[in-house]
Amino acid sequence: MQSRPLYSRLLLQFTPYGGVLGATLVAVAIASLTDVLLIRQLQNVVDALRPQGITHGAEVAGGVLTAVGHWIDRLLPVTPAQAALWTIPAIIMALAFLRMVSSFAGDYGSAWLSNRVQADLRGKMFHRILRLPNGYFDASSTGTTLSRVTFDANQVSQAGLNVVNVAVRDSVATAGYLVSLFTIDWQLAVFCLALLPLVALVVIFAGRRMRRLSESAQNAMGELTRVLDESIGGQRVVKIFGGQDYEQHRFDEVVKLNRQLAVKHAATAAMNSGIIMMLIGATLSAVIYFALLRAQANALTPGAFVAFMGSLMAMQSPIKNLTKINEPLQRGLAAAKSVFGLIDAPIETDTGSRPLTRAAGHLELQQVGFRYDAGDVDAAPALREVSLDIAAGETVALVGGSGSGKTTLASLLPRFYDVTSGRIMLDGVDVRDYRLSDLRGQIALVSQDVVLFNDTLAANIAYGDPAPDQARIEAAARAAYAHEFIERQPKGYATEVGENGLRLSGGQRQRLAIARALYKDAPILILDEATSALDTESERQVQAALERLMKGRTTVVIAHRLSTIENADRIVVMNSGGIAEAGTHEALLAQGGLYARLYQTQKQLTS
């Protein structure tokens, strides 16, 4: 995306707060104008200090000062010289007060708007993240996505309001100082503008380089977040396998890259600002020389000379800020590209319009094929022409070696992925014809890797219910054999479980997941190796809870330990993405095929 449309889109984020934005920019502009007017008062002060200035002080001041002097003169019986003594301090005091009020209003409005838009962007990003397809998360690391929401969104605010704020404030100040310079001595003012084309060339060159460096820095920061996320999240694996040195090396490399990019960025910004300030310094030296010549020729009054030089030197700061505006702008635009890239990422396909209140649970897979990379026709398919009919209320177990397609098949039922070929029917209707939310409302999932949220035990059981029913929560917990250990917690059902339930044992976490599925009361159940990581006692309790959960529900079980699915209505053996054989436990053993070999192998290992 080009810089102009990207920045235009960024500015559009402020349109809902147009009134506040306008008031903030007006306050910023007023604050800048007061700075210009305060510098201009030097002319009045210096000229009033001359011997003839005391007598004709009010006339020398001119403009606003004369008008105020006449007004005071009408109120107070004083001479013009005495009026000048009142008007100059009065104007300076009034300007200082106006500067204080407008500066506060500008700074407060800027902070309010910047944080509001930043929050809006993060809200849009999170809204999109919740609706992204699984394929997005397969291709992107968690650390990169986290970096976009936290770091990039913060950088975007720099490219938004802060840049506009600086542009308005310093543009108004620069324009005001230029007007002041031209009104004092237009010839000297024209001389000062001679180097502007050189300044523009420096800004353009530096801007392009900073944009490239900023984009590289965004990627490097995402990589840093990813390494941290993996190292901290997998700290037990790191320790047990002695990976500290490897992780330290990875971290040092990505930190080194971030440091190098930051130094290059700072060097470019410093060179940009330094060259411009050198050009301004050369101009300032020449202007002082010629201004002194004109003052010696009585073409400039002492007050005019002081005001001209004061305005010229004061103008350096806003010009410097304007030249530096490219740095946060390019950094922010690089971040905005990342932020809007996430916001614009395509969401899950949901073209179905058929409502579904409660399904009977009849599933039928018709010649289903699937590739994780659907665009790559040469990629090996994860599933090949799988056909399977599962009656309502039937329990079907999927078994097979790693990579055989068990988990992939189960993931297609709630449309975590869409089939590449064939179709999946639910109660005689293609699952793609149902509304996605209605389809997933019919399915409950209990997996080996239980996900618990840092909330209360009750909230985790009733997750997804906007109006939880405490009686249903307790009933689900009792059915899942979780009520007893919940009651032993310090606050019972109101006890916080900690991050991903780390305060609970594996069996307790699994029973909570079963209670969550019982609370949902969905007609279709997917059990993804729900007992594979448990000890014998925990497995016995969880298995009893699962048996209650499976009653009256269409259940698809994925299992490595074949002893846990011997009572399934049907066992489907998968191999290389297809169905190798299917039948009951006894029938498959009698066939002496792949299932029988797997079963005997596991039996020998356990014995």
HELIX and SHEET records of a PDB file:
HELIX    1   1 SER A    3  LEU A   12  1                                  10    
HELIX    2   2 THR A   15  TYR A   17  5                                   3    
HELIX    3   3 GLY A   18  LEU A   49  1                                  32    
HELIX    4   4 PRO A   51  THR A   55  1                                   5    
HELIX    5   5 GLY A   57  ALA A   61  1                                   5    
HELIX    6   6 GLY A   63  LEU A   75  1                                  13    
HELIX    7   7 PRO A   80  ILE A  129  1                                  50    
HELIX    8   8 ASN A  134  ALA A  139  1                                   6    
HELIX    9   9 THR A  142  SER A  147  1                                   6    
HELIX   10  10 ARG A  148  ASP A  152  3                                   5    
HELIX   11  11 ALA A  153  SER A  157  1                                   5    
HELIX   12  12 GLN A  158  ASN A  162  3                                   5    
HELIX   13  13 VAL A  163  ILE A  184  1                                  22    
HELIX   14  14 TRP A  186  CYS A  192  1                                   7    
HELIX   15  15 LEU A  193  LEU A  195  5                                   3    
HELIX   16  16 LEU A  196  GLY A  233  1                                  38    
HELIX   17  17 GLN A  235  ILE A  240  1                                   6    
HELIX   18  18 GLN A  244  GLN A  296  1                                  53    
HELIX   19  19 PRO A  302  ALA A  314  1                                  13    
HELIX   20  20 GLN A  316  LYS A  324  1                                   9    
HELIX   21  21 ASN A  326  ILE A  343  1                                  18    
HELIX   22  22 LYS A  406  LEU A  412  1                                   7    
HELIX   23  23 VAL A  431  ASP A  433  5                                   3    
HELIX   24  24 LEU A  436  ARG A  440  1                                   5    
HELIX   25  25 LEU A  457  ILE A  461  1                                   5    
HELIX   26  26 GLN A  470  ALA A  479  1                                  10    
HELIX   27  27 HIS A  483  GLU A  487  1                                   5    
HELIX   28  28 GLY A  492  ALA A  494  5                                   3    
HELIX   29  29 GLU A  499  GLY A  501  5                                   3    
HELIX   30  30 GLY A  506  LYS A  520  1                                  15    
HELIX   31  31 THR A  536  MET A  550  1                                  15    
HELIX   32  32 LEU A  562  ILE A  565  5                                   4    
HELIX   33  33 HIS A  585  GLN A  591  1                                   7    
HELIX   34  34 LEU A  594  THR A  606  1                                  13    
SHEET    1   A 4 LEU A 383  ILE A 390  0                                        
SHEET    2   A 4 LEU A 363  PHE A 370 -1                                        
SHEET    3   A 4 SER A 421  LEU A 426 -1                                        
SHEET    4   A 4 VAL A 429  ASP A 430 -1                                        
SHEET    1   B 6 ILE A 443  SER A 447  0                                        
SHEET    2   B 6 ILE A 524  ASP A 528  1                                        
SHEET    3   B 6 THR A 554  ILE A 558  1                                        
SHEET    4   B 6 THR A 395  VAL A 399  1                                        
SHEET    5   B 6 ARG A 570  ASN A 575  1                                        
SHEET    6   B 6 GLY A 578  GLY A 583 -1                                        
END                                                                             
